[in-house]
Amino acid sequence: WKWMERASRKICVEMGSIASTCKAPRTGAEVKEWGIHFTVSKAIGIGRRVRAAQHRHEDPIAAILDEAHGKRLFGGKVVDVDRRTTEGFLRGRAIIDGLDEDRGSRLEIAFQNEWVVAWRDGTPLAMSPDLICVLDSVSGEACGTETIRYGRRVTVVALPAPPVFLTAKGLDHVGPRAFGYDLDFRSVFERPTRASTARGEMRRIGIDVGGTNTDAVLLAEGRVVHAVK
């Protein structure tokens, strides 16, 4: 698989960074065992909420955060984008100057095809595998690493990572060090302290959770804070 990806990326670069590949089909059993479940359903759900918010002239960012249990990180204007293609990857950084409640601060986001690490005023704020999303502040539409540009007003949010990515093996593949950043992963969705639990935060335990490839999960206010197989 690694050699296939390496060869495919080099071919893609030679073809002008646009190429299609056809890989071996997967059985239903393989998808259930190895796939990240419900990603398509989640994408459809987010899209429906954004469209409904736009139709009702409501805040699409708030709709996304509610639908996906996300967290707002920063809002501002893109003031610089450094983008380059190397070894089949789109790499670079985007710099966002804060507006409104974030005025006076600056957010810098590094990307390698996807948004990987965000620093606020030089301090790490969010990192993979938490899902860093850059959204148009008005429409709620996603700004990809290949389309983000100077002058755009954006809101940066984080969405929870699938539980499998938070395991030790998962972090080896999608944690910040997998992308070359000497950082220990720290989620923006930190586990609550004992004090917050004592104040009444509701926690639930699910056993043999269907479709999650886990035998048990711990939920806090609707978020998966720990999972075991």
Disulfide bonds with the S-S distance in Angstrom:
none
